[in-house]
C-alpha cells in the first residue's frame, strides 16, 4: 500500500490531500498539520520525504500510525523527530508534529482551517490498512510540497 501526501504551506497550518492506493483501493482524505517550523520537534509539520507507516498504539492514541524514516524515528533518542503520528484531529492546534486526518477540509465560521469527520477518516484508514499489519507488510508514505 502507498500513501501520498501533497500539501500546501500556510502560516497558520498545513493542509494536504492524502491519497491511499493499492491495487484494489484508491481513497482520498484531507490532512491538517502545524506549519513548517524548521523541523522543530512537536511544533513543525512532518518533513517532506519517504516514510514507512508503522501501526502504533499508546494510551492516548489507540490504533494509529507512526511515520518512520529520514529524520523521524519511533523513539526519543533515535532521530531528531519521533512519535509523528496520523491520528484524529480537526484543527492544527490538536496536532503537535503529527498529521490529523479528515474526510474533507474547509473553514470554520470564523475562517479557521479545519478537516471534518476526522474520526470517520481514521476509522476508514484502519479498515483500508487492516491487511497490512503482518510482519513483512509495508505501507509506504511519500510527503511532498505542491
BALOBA-1460 file (C-alpha; in Angstrom, 3 decimals):
// residues 146
<rec num="1" residu="x" x="0.000" y="0.000" z="0.000"/>
<rec num="2" residu="x" x="1.177" y="3.512" z="-0.791"/>
<rec num="3" residu="x" x="0.062" y="6.774" z="0.750"/>
<rec num="4" residu="x" x="0.849" y="10.053" z="-0.993"/>
<rec num="5" residu="x" x="0.569" y="13.326" z="0.883"/>
<rec num="6" residu="x" x="0.658" y="16.523" z="-1.182"/>
<rec num="7" residu="x" x="0.423" y="19.655" z="0.873"/>
<rec num="8" residu="x" x="0.109" y="23.396" z="0.730"/>
<rec num="9" residu="x" x="2.177" y="25.558" z="3.071"/>
<rec num="10" residu="x" x="0.411" y="28.105" z="5.234"/>
<rec num="11" residu="x" x="1.194" y="30.490" z="8.058"/>
<rec num="12" residu="x" x="-1.362" y="29.020" z="10.470"/>
<rec num="13" residu="x" x="-1.340" y="25.387" z="9.355"/>
<rec num="14" residu="x" x="-0.503" y="22.955" z="6.563"/>
<rec num="15" residu="x" x="-3.392" y="21.421" z="4.614"/>
<rec num="16" residu="x" x="-2.862" y="18.333" z="2.477"/>
<rec num="17" residu="x" x="-4.503" y="15.853" z="0.177"/>
<rec num="18" residu="x" x="-3.857" y="12.285" z="1.366"/>
<rec num="19" residu="x" x="-4.201" y="9.593" z="-1.313"/>
<rec num="20" residu="x" x="-4.300" y="5.939" z="-0.271"/>
<rec num="21" residu="x" x="-3.566" y="3.464" z="-3.067"/>
<rec num="22" residu="x" x="-3.003" y="-0.214" z="-3.634"/>
<rec num="23" residu="x" x="-4.083" y="-2.460" z="-6.498"/>
<rec num="24" residu="x" x="-7.674" y="-2.561" z="-5.170"/>
<rec num="25" residu="x" x="-8.006" y="0.790" z="-3.423"/>
<rec num="26" residu="x" x="-7.987" y="4.483" z="-4.180"/>
<rec num="27" residu="x" x="-9.239" y="6.760" z="-1.409"/>
<rec num="28" residu="x" x="-8.653" y="10.465" z="-0.854"/>
<rec num="29" residu="x" x="-8.592" y="12.114" z="2.553"/>
<rec num="30" residu="x" x="-7.515" y="15.516" z="3.808"/>
<rec num="31" residu="x" x="-4.807" y="16.246" z="6.358"/>
<rec num="32" residu="x" x="-4.007" y="19.073" z="8.739"/>
<rec num="33" residu="x" x="-0.670" y="19.779" z="10.428"/>
<rec num="34" residu="x" x="1.237" y="22.582" z="12.045"/>
<rec num="35" residu="x" x="3.064" y="24.907" z="9.610"/>
<rec num="36" residu="x" x="6.696" y="24.251" z="8.699"/>
<rec num="37" residu="x" x="8.846" y="25.436" z="11.610"/>
<rec num="38" residu="x" x="12.307" y="24.210" z="10.589"/>
<rec num="39" residu="x" x="11.587" y="20.636" z="11.705"/>
<rec num="40" residu="x" x="11.214" y="21.672" z="15.357"/>
<rec num="41" residu="x" x="10.010" y="18.668" z="17.398"/>
<rec num="42" residu="x" x="6.336" y="18.825" z="18.461"/>
<rec num="43" residu="x" x="5.876" y="22.161" z="16.651"/>
<rec num="44" residu="x" x="6.574" y="21.631" z="12.950"/>
<rec num="45" residu="x" x="4.779" y="19.601" z="10.307"/>
<rec num="46" residu="x" x="6.416" y="16.333" z="9.271"/>
<rec num="47" residu="x" x="9.349" y="16.872" z="6.866"/>
<rec num="48" residu="x" x="8.827" y="16.041" z="3.206"/>
<rec num="49" residu="x" x="10.296" y="12.653" z="2.319"/>
<rec num="50" residu="x" x="9.705" y="8.930" z="2.088"/>
<rec num="51" residu="x" x="8.469" y="7.019" z="5.158"/>
<rec num="52" residu="x" x="7.208" y="3.673" z="6.306"/>
<rec num="53" residu="x" x="3.982" y="3.810" z="8.313"/>
<rec num="54" residu="x" x="4.023" y="1.567" z="11.374"/>
<rec num="55" residu="x" x="0.848" y="0.554" z="13.277"/>
<rec num="56" residu="x" x="1.078" y="2.335" z="16.646"/>
<rec num="57" residu="x" x="-0.874" y="2.432" z="19.901"/>
<rec num="58" residu="x" x="-0.410" y="4.369" z="23.097"/>
<rec num="59" residu="x" x="-2.748" y="5.072" z="25.959"/>
<rec num="60" residu="x" x="-3.682" y="8.403" z="24.324"/>
<rec num="61" residu="x" x="-3.700" y="7.279" z="20.657"/>
<rec num="62" residu="x" x="-5.070" y="3.800" z="20.033"/>
<rec num="63" residu="x" x="-4.657" y="2.048" z="16.674"/>
<rec num="64" residu="x" x="-2.973" y="4.859" z="14.742"/>
<rec num="65" residu="x" x="0.180" y="5.018" z="12.590"/>
<rec num="66" residu="x" x="3.690" y="6.327" z="13.196"/>
<rec num="67" residu="x" x="5.944" y="7.717" z="10.475"/>
<rec num="68" residu="x" x="9.393" y="6.107" z="10.312"/>
<rec num="69" residu="x" x="12.306" y="7.241" z="8.143"/>
<rec num="70" residu="x" x="14.583" y="10.178" z="7.415"/>
<rec num="71" residu="x" x="14.738" y="12.447" z="10.450"/>
<rec num="72" residu="x" x="11.695" y="10.780" z="12.076"/>
<rec num="73" residu="x" x="12.139" y="7.815" z="14.404"/>
<rec num="74" residu="x" x="9.988" y="5.805" z="16.741"/>
<rec num="75" residu="x" x="11.920" y="6.572" z="19.945"/>
<rec num="76" residu="x" x="13.118" y="9.773" z="21.559"/>
<rec num="77" residu="x" x="16.866" y="9.283" z="21.014"/>
<rec num="78" residu="x" x="16.680" y="7.561" z="17.639"/>
<rec num="79" residu="x" x="16.222" y="10.669" z="15.442"/>
<rec num="80" residu="x" x="15.656" y="14.437" z="15.734"/>
<rec num="81" residu="x" x="11.878" y="13.837" z="15.498"/>
<rec num="82" residu="x" x="9.899" y="10.937" z="16.964"/>
<rec num="83" residu="x" x="6.316" y="9.811" z="17.509"/>
<rec num="84" residu="x" x="4.997" y="11.671" z="14.454"/>
<rec num="85" residu="x" x="1.587" y="10.068" z="14.056"/>
<rec num="86" residu="x" x="-1.551" y="10.034" z="11.934"/>
<rec num="87" residu="x" x="-4.462" y="10.415" z="14.354"/>
<rec num="88" residu="x" x="-7.841" y="12.027" z="14.931"/>
<rec num="89" residu="x" x="-7.702" y="15.835" z="14.893"/>
<rec num="90" residu="x" x="-9.791" y="18.544" z="13.284"/>
<rec num="91" residu="x" x="-7.570" y="21.591" z="13.910"/>
<rec num="92" residu="x" x="-3.823" y="22.256" z="13.678"/>
<rec num="93" residu="x" x="-3.885" y="23.122" z="17.377"/>
<rec num="94" residu="x" x="-4.776" y="19.453" z="18.071"/>
<rec num="95" residu="x" x="-1.587" y="18.097" z="16.483"/>
<rec num="96" residu="x" x="1.946" y="18.536" z="17.806"/>
<rec num="97" residu="x" x="4.142" y="17.451" z="14.922"/>
<rec num="98" residu="x" x="1.569" y="14.901" z="13.739"/>
<rec num="99" residu="x" x="-0.999" y="14.719" z="10.946"/>
<rec num="100" residu="x" x="-4.709" y="14.981" z="11.674"/>
<rec num="101" residu="x" x="-6.755" y="13.061" z="9.111"/>
<rec num="102" residu="x" x="-10.197" y="14.093" z="7.857"/>
<rec num="103" residu="x" x="-12.681" y="13.264" z="5.134"/>
<rec num="104" residu="x" x="-12.921" y="16.867" z="3.870"/>
<rec num="105" residu="x" x="-11.250" y="20.214" z="4.554"/>
<rec num="106" residu="x" x="-12.671" y="23.679" z="4.867"/>
<rec num="107" residu="x" x="-13.059" y="26.615" z="7.183"/>
<rec num="108" residu="x" x="-14.997" y="27.305" z="10.359"/>
<rec num="109" residu="x" x="-17.432" y="30.229" z="10.506"/>
<rec num="110" residu="x" x="-14.559" y="32.263" z="11.961"/>
<rec num="111" residu="x" x="-12.306" y="31.391" z="8.989"/>
<rec num="112" residu="x" x="-10.108" y="28.834" z="10.761"/>
<rec num="113" residu="x" x="-8.779" y="25.895" z="8.718"/>
<rec num="114" residu="x" x="-10.309" y="22.555" z="9.676"/>
<rec num="115" residu="x" x="-10.604" y="18.965" z="8.493"/>
<rec num="116" residu="x" x="-14.051" y="17.454" z="9.024"/>
<rec num="117" residu="x" x="-15.089" y="13.911" z="10.004"/>
<rec num="118" residu="x" x="-11.695" y="13.017" z="11.424"/>
<rec num="119" residu="x" x="-12.939" y="10.046" z="13.430"/>
<rec num="120" residu="x" x="-14.599" y="8.594" z="10.328"/>
<rec num="121" residu="x" x="-11.432" y="9.135" z="8.267"/>
<rec num="122" residu="x" x="-9.192" y="7.373" z="10.797"/>
<rec num="123" residu="x" x="-11.682" y="4.502" z="11.063"/>
<rec num="124" residu="x" x="-11.704" y="4.197" z="7.252"/>
<rec num="125" residu="x" x="-7.891" y="4.244" z="7.104"/>
<rec num="126" residu="x" x="-7.826" y="1.464" z="9.729"/>
<rec num="127" residu="x" x="-10.147" y="-0.588" z="7.533"/>
<rec num="128" residu="x" x="-8.014" y="0.035" z="4.427"/>
<rec num="129" residu="x" x="-4.739" y="-0.823" z="6.177"/>
<rec num="130" residu="x" x="-6.104" y="-3.839" z="8.079"/>
<rec num="131" residu="x" x="-4.406" y="-6.296" z="5.697"/>
<rec num="132" residu="x" x="-1.030" y="-4.536" z="6.115"/>
<rec num="133" residu="x" x="-0.317" y="-5.336" z="9.753"/>
<rec num="134" residu="x" x="1.627" y="-8.593" z="9.457"/>
<rec num="135" residu="x" x="5.452" y="-8.720" z="9.538"/>
<rec num="136" residu="x" x="6.740" y="-8.047" z="6.044"/>
<rec num="137" residu="x" x="3.701" y="-5.970" z="5.031"/>
<rec num="138" residu="x" x="4.748" y="-2.438" z="4.221"/>
<rec num="139" residu="x" x="2.819" y="0.803" z="3.973"/>
<rec num="140" residu="x" x="4.959" y="3.457" z="2.332"/>
<rec num="141" residu="x" x="4.202" y="7.148" z="2.566"/>
<rec num="142" residu="x" x="5.628" y="9.919" z="0.419"/>
<rec num="143" residu="x" x="5.174" y="13.504" z="1.592"/>
<rec num="144" residu="x" x="5.822" y="16.399" z="-0.768"/>
<rec num="145" residu="x" x="5.051" y="20.071" z="-1.125"/>
<rec num="146" residu="x" x="2.982" y="21.275" z="-4.085"/>
